[in-house]
Amino acid sequence: MDELKLRVAYGQTGNPPLFTARWVLDSTSAIGGLVGQFRPLVLGDTGIKPERNTEIEGGVDATLSHDLATVGLTVYQKSVTDLLLLQSVAPSTGYTQRIFNGGELRNRGVEAYIALSPVRTPQTTWIVRSTFYLNRSKIISLPVPAFNTAGFGTSLGAFRIAPDSSATQIVGTEGLVGDANPKFQMSLSSDLTRGRFSLGFLWDWKHGGDIINLTQLLYDAFGNSPDQVPAGNTRISTWAGGKTKVYVQDGSYLKLRELSLSMDLPAAVPAHFGMSTARLSLTGRNLLKFTPYKGLDPEVSNFGNQAIARDIDVAPFPPSRSFFLSIDLGF
Amino acid sequence: MRTSYARTIVALTAAVAFAGCDFNITNPNSPAPIGNNATRGQVGAAAVGLLITERADVTNWILKTAIMGREGYRLDTADPRFTTELLAGPLDPSNGAFGGGQWTAEYRTITSGYTILNVIGTAQIPDSQKSAVRGFVQTIQALSFLQILDAHTEDSIPIDVNRTVAQPLAPLVTNALAYAHVVSLLDSAKTSLASASAFPFDPGPGFAGFNTPSTFLKFNRALLARVRVYQASPSAPGSGTLALWDSALTALTASFVDPAASMDLGAYNAFSTGNQDAPNALSQDPATAIQLVHRFIKDSVELQTGGSAPDRRYLAKVTPRSAPGAAQADTFALACLKSALSWIRYPSPSSAVPIIRNEELLLLRAEANWFGATGSKLQAVTDLNTVRQVSGNLVVTTITAGSTNAAFVSALLHERLYSLLFEGDRWVDMRRYGRLNQLIIDRPTGCPSAGIPKDTVFSTLPINSFEVDARKP
């Protein structure tokens, strides 16, 4: 062992409320050319405070066998208190949601990495890196009754904020039907350089994490699925019978995110054009995908990269596959 | 180095000095809710706001009940819920556009109304105008409660909702008590309107002819007549009570019912394409329409007097779905449902939607006259015939004062169907008379090719799930 480091860190940060949370205001609209004002859907709070984020993490980093390997492990716990919550309220109050401080969210997670350099000769270097991470969230306390948020109604899957539950759990007509949070994620990358050539790749693996596949529901509902008879019909009738679970699907995937091959041209070539270096690379992105997910792609974000509610699939644009041929010149 | 420290110290001192300032600026973007000492303009904006939220659910209600009441369909390839949820179920109580509807917008109207009522006493307008505002607000609140009651029959209606969010939620009461609350709001509004001089605001084009306290009171009484008739209907808690039919007749006398006036005389929800305004979502191009008419509407239509043309009411609201110049209507099919008829009830995005109008009042009067103790069956037949002849250009009805109640109800529901087509009444009417089981089931074995189970007929929407969830301990 060359080196061993132990780390412990503690910190607190505040997360300020949005501009609009601070006031109790009316909405405005018009009817027949007359402007009127009425209760807004979201009730603000003049006493709103920032939420408080307390994080404690500990870890170990080590370098082994003369830089052959570096490894690291981090465990953390993040507690957010005085959460800025957008709580769904009884509509008979005249509002649908209100902003308030309250409750506590806890995130616990593990992150690990390993980097190996099995070959280190002047002619050849090879570095392999792998990372692993998982996170578990839990609503520790909630000062208000549990409520649904985001989605298109319970029958089409909604996220539910409830005490002692994951913050990303998905509920359907029949109750709990899934969780958008993956069980764990891993990546593996490699960079091999030999002489003037180098070859690199990056694999991403997500295990678990459910997606609400409304795209498939739309296809099934109108008889347009490739497997309509009988699988699609079975799915839609199961759904119509009050089982949202059929469209809450495993979003696990294994993807070859990037593969690249590059070559430094012999010095004479750039020199001929009055340059010092020239590098030619061919890169492909999103080349391979292995997933049980039936939609276009398990990485959907119809509704932006939100903490909760991003994993809803309603006819999104899929990620594109791309190829690049690039020439880097140095003067 | 020294100067840079000095600069930092100056900057920090300035920051501390600023921290002592009051950063509680008011939001420049949106108005605060109406408060004490409101100006005439603030009162007006808040009052007009009630008409905006009251309007919010109207087209949704008409379309939804047209589907549930088998007046028509929405064959929408982008949303299967119009062909599954509303016909085969289950109704989703968490979605305001479907099963969970007729709740949020209505309570928004009602509570926005209380925001006004709570401070109107301090407003900078004469007392007689404050009375006018009270009468206006309570009438619109009653209209919103009535909309909630039309959609829900589970005896779980919060009525005492003049509360802050911090207070416990209003208790749930039965529909019978909620109807009584609607009546008390309308009567309280009547008292206020009677002592009012003028409205300190313009209620807009939807209330042309009903924009003074005395004429608005006629609208208020028209609503009361509808409430009384609904209360007296066979399926309602107060069924069989002759006094309810009689009080409907009393209310009608004070309303704007008039056999000689236009059938369209009445109060409306205005729509427009203007800035910040809402267009009428039910308007569509008939050639490419997806909001279509149930064949039952065509199959049961009568022919006009001395001719072969169908009922004039039908012709005004239904047209073949065809491209311009096409010889044949274009049948549109989806999910085992099909239609070749488009709605033209609301031809443009600025078509107004009736709240209540003369034609409905004449039919309410016919109904109350037939069943009421002080009513006259002859008058009931006369009113039916007025509607048939003036609005439909039909021959007189076969109903006479000696007909059975069942025969009269069938005739009444037929006239109400065509007079109030695509206005959100059919489903409620069939329920009032316990006839939901007579509605045509299009897909008795479901639609296997689209995986849809068999159709059913709903008698109520479920209570909105956000309301239910918030009440769980």
Contacts between the chains, C-beta under 8 A, distances in Angstrom:
chain1	res1	chain2	res2	distance
A	20	B	27	7.7
A	22	B	27	7.5
A	23	B	26	7.6
A	23	B	27	4.4
A	23	B	30	7.7
A	23	B	32	7.5
A	24	B	32	7.0
A	24	B	33	6.7
A	25	B	27	6.0
A	25	B	29	7.8
A	25	B	30	4.1
A	25	B	31	6.9
A	25	B	32	6.1
A	25	B	33	7.4
A	26	B	30	6.3
A	26	B	31	5.2
A	26	B	32	6.8
A	26	B	33	5.1
A	26	B	34	7.9
A	26	B	46	7.9
A	26	B	49	7.2
A	27	B	30	7.1
A	28	B	30	6.7
A	28	B	31	6.6
A	28	B	45	7.7
A	28	B	49	7.7
A	28	B	276	7.2
A	29	B	49	7.7
A	29	B	52	4.8
A	29	B	276	5.3
A	29	B	277	7.4
A	29	B	278	7.4
A	30	B	52	7.4
A	30	B	274	6.2
A	30	B	275	6.5
A	30	B	276	3.9
A	30	B	277	4.5
A	31	B	48	6.4
A	31	B	51	5.2
A	31	B	52	4.9
A	31	B	55	6.4
A	31	B	204	5.7
A	31	B	206	7.4
A	31	B	270	5.5
A	31	B	272	8.0
A	31	B	277	6.4
A	31	B	278	7.6
A	32	B	204	3.7
A	32	B	205	4.2
A	32	B	206	6.1
A	32	B	270	3.8
A	32	B	272	6.3
A	32	B	277	7.4
A	33	B	204	7.2
A	33	B	205	7.5
A	33	B	272	7.2
A	33	B	274	5.9
A	33	B	277	7.5
A	34	B	48	4.8
A	34	B	201	8.0
A	34	B	202	6.3
A	34	B	204	4.9
A	35	B	45	6.3
A	35	B	48	6.9
A	35	B	276	6.9
A	36	B	45	5.5
A	36	B	46	7.2
A	36	B	47	7.3
A	36	B	48	3.2
A	36	B	49	3.5
A	36	B	50	7.3
A	36	B	51	6.6
A	36	B	52	4.8
A	37	B	31	5.3
A	37	B	33	7.7
A	37	B	34	7.7
A	37	B	45	4.8
A	37	B	46	5.9
A	37	B	48	8.0
A	37	B	49	4.6
A	38	B	46	7.4
A	38	B	49	3.5
A	38	B	50	6.8
A	38	B	52	6.1
A	38	B	53	4.9
A	38	B	108	6.5
A	38	B	109	7.5
A	38	B	112	4.4
A	39	B	33	7.4
A	39	B	53	7.6
A	39	B	108	5.3
A	39	B	111	6.1
A	39	B	112	4.8
A	39	B	115	7.0
A	40	B	30	7.6
A	41	B	108	8.0
A	43	B	165	6.0
A	88	B	466	5.1
A	88	B	469	7.3
A	88	B	470	7.3
A	89	B	165	6.2
A	89	B	466	7.3
A	89	B	470	5.9
A	90	B	158	7.8
A	90	B	169	5.3
A	90	B	466	6.4
A	90	B	467	4.8
A	90	B	470	3.6
A	90	B	471	6.7
A	91	B	103	5.4
A	91	B	104	4.1
A	91	B	107	5.1
A	91	B	108	7.5
A	91	B	464	5.7
A	91	B	466	5.7
A	91	B	467	5.7
A	92	B	103	7.8
A	92	B	107	4.7
A	92	B	111	7.8
A	92	B	158	4.3
A	92	B	161	5.2
A	92	B	169	6.5
A	92	B	170	5.9
A	92	B	467	5.9
A	93	B	107	7.3
A	93	B	111	6.7
A	93	B	161	7.3
A	93	B	163	7.2
A	93	B	165	5.2
A	93	B	169	7.3
A	94	B	107	5.6
A	94	B	108	5.2
A	94	B	110	7.2
A	94	B	111	2.8
A	94	B	112	6.4
A	94	B	161	7.4
A	95	B	108	7.8
A	95	B	165	6.7
A	96	B	104	6.0
A	96	B	466	6.9
A	98	B	165	5.9
A	145	B	469	6.2
A	145	B	470	5.7
A	145	B	471	7.8
A	145	B	472	5.4
A	145	B	473	7.5
A	146	B	469	6.9
A	146	B	472	7.5
A	147	B	466	7.3
A	147	B	469	5.9
A	147	B	470	7.4
A	148	B	94	6.3
A	148	B	465	7.4
A	148	B	466	7.4
A	148	B	469	7.0
A	152	B	95	6.6
A	153	B	92	4.6
A	153	B	94	4.2
A	153	B	95	3.2
A	153	B	98	7.0
A	153	B	99	8.0
A	153	B	100	7.0
A	154	B	92	6.2
A	154	B	93	7.5
A	154	B	94	4.1
A	154	B	95	7.9
A	154	B	465	6.4
A	155	B	85	7.2
A	155	B	90	7.2
A	155	B	92	4.0
A	155	B	94	7.3
A	155	B	95	7.4
A	156	B	92	7.7
A	156	B	95	7.9
A	158	B	94	6.5
A	173	B	90	6.9
A	173	B	92	7.5
A	217	B	80	7.1
A	218	B	78	7.3
A	218	B	80	6.7
A	220	B	450	7.8
A	220	B	451	6.1
A	221	B	80	3.3
A	221	B	83	7.7
A	221	B	84	6.7
A	221	B	335	7.2
A	221	B	450	6.0
A	221	B	451	7.3
A	221	B	452	7.9
A	222	B	77	5.7
A	222	B	80	6.7
A	222	B	334	6.7
A	222	B	335	6.7
A	222	B	450	6.4
A	223	B	449	5.4
A	223	B	450	5.4
A	232	B	451	6.7
A	233	B	448	6.3
A	233	B	449	7.0
A	233	B	450	7.4
A	233	B	451	3.9
A	234	B	451	6.9
A	235	B	451	6.8
A	236	B	80	7.9
A	236	B	84	7.9
A	236	B	450	6.5
A	236	B	451	3.1
A	236	B	452	7.0
A	237	B	446	7.6
A	237	B	451	4.0
A	237	B	452	6.9
A	237	B	453	5.9
A	239	B	451	7.9
A	240	B	84	5.5
A	240	B	88	6.1
A	240	B	89	7.7
A	240	B	90	7.9
A	240	B	451	6.8
A	240	B	452	5.8
A	240	B	453	5.3
A	241	B	453	6.3
A	242	B	90	5.5
